[in-house]
Amino acid sequence: MELTDTEVEQLYHRYAHVLFHRCRSIVRNDEEAWDAVHETFAKVIRNADTFRHQSSPLTWMYRISTNHCLNQVRNRRGRERKHEDHAQDLGADRVAVQDDEDPDKARILALLEDADEETRACVVHTYFDDCTREEVAQLVGLSVPTVRKRVNTFLDHARRALGVAVLFLLLWRWS
Amino acid sequence: MNLSDTNEGQRPSRLLLGRYASGELSADEAAALEARLDDRARQILAEIEAARTQVPPLDLAALRGRASATPANNNRWYGLATLALAAVVLVVFLAFGRPQPQGPDIRFRTGDTLQVHRLDGQRLVPYQQGVAVGSGDVLGFKVVATGHTSVVVMSVDGSGRVQVYWPEEGGVAEPIDADGLLALPGSLTLDDAPGPELFVAVFDTDVAAARTALEHAWQSGGPAGVLDWAGAAAGVDAVEVTRR
């Protein structure tokens, strides 16, 4: 059954700021964070029947918004190359690009591009949402040992990709 | 954030704090959490509360429009669509699929065209095949929109790295609602990615499918594999750009 306007308004009032705070921690950009919030609410409307059965609506929203946030980070790499300076030469509209992302954090997020969807979710919930393994397991529908394995595999990959020295530098800067 | 300091239950997660802030926890759960709140957790809760002041007014019409942009998952309709597609394929095969011993091999191009333009001085000129470009050079793009409703424009560089430029974000392709040659908004400044770099337009599909198809083509044969795919597949065009 479809969500009524009143229900959507109540959900928005209750959760939008919480979800925005969370999405911004991943995308590091207010505009993209709000886009992720709105996309998530669109999915709430689209999947109203599923959403109504969630014991924790926020947990469902976290799960749904994760991929959107990571895709935004990935697509930003392309957008960074786009300029608006020459749009007039092609008779096209202007393109606004905003980016205040921490370059070190971007490197870790870039490593997630090559990871499968479950690993990406495990890493984001572990490091961005600071979830326990039990919480991550519940979020992604995997066992706790599998979550541990996915995260450790990603860390091994990160160490190889970045080099141990660089990784330690990142750990130091982020601590 | 500290990658070596995962949460083993010694502190409330950000998710739990978010649930607390949104009033999801029961009275007992909330009381138990409040007993564990440290400075870090209080800081996060304060940040969440501060974010409330940034919430833009809800545009219900826009939100419902966005929700209806992609149809809900409905396996029954997918099943019917598959059956309908199979029927169409069968009819087409019966009509055209049998060997035709006579007549020329005639192929109709539907305008699956991507054009690359290069900034020369103060104006963009059509890119000439073989002209080497490098870091700092500016490129613009046009597509033939006739017969199409959307396009995904990507590049794959010499290392196989795929980047999506249109659409700017999200999984829905850049809409094109005009006829003829259409300029895409914005331009690109090339970085020092390894060459050759191929720019690819895939019409009338979503970003994930276009990206997957490009990655598959690249894995099948590198730049030549991508060009072969673009030459053979409907709704795809590719332009190879030589890198300095």
Interface residues (C-beta under 8 A of the other chain):
Chain A: D5 V8 E9 Y12 H13 R14 Y15 A16 H17 V18 L19 F20 H21 R22 R24 S25 D30 E32 W34 D35 H38 E39 F41 A42 K43 I45 R46 N47 S56 P57 L58 T59 Y62 H68 N71 Q72 R74 N75 R77 G78 R79 R81 K82 H83 E84 D85 H86 A87 D89 L90 G91 A92 D93 R94 V95 K105 H125 T126 Y127 F128 D129 D130 C131 T132 R133 E134 E135 L139 V151 L155 A158 L167 L170 L171 W174 S175
Chain B: M1 N2 L3 S4 D5 T6 N7 E8 G9 R11 S13 R14 L15 L16 G18 R19 A21 S22 G23 E24 E47 I48 E49 A51 R52 Q54 V55 P56 L58 L60 A62 L63 R64 R66 A67 S68 A69 T70 A72 N73 H117 L119 Q122 R123 L124 V138 G140 F141 K142 M154 S155 Q163 V164 Y165 E168 E169 G170 G171 A183 L184 P185 G186 S187 L188 T189 L190 D191
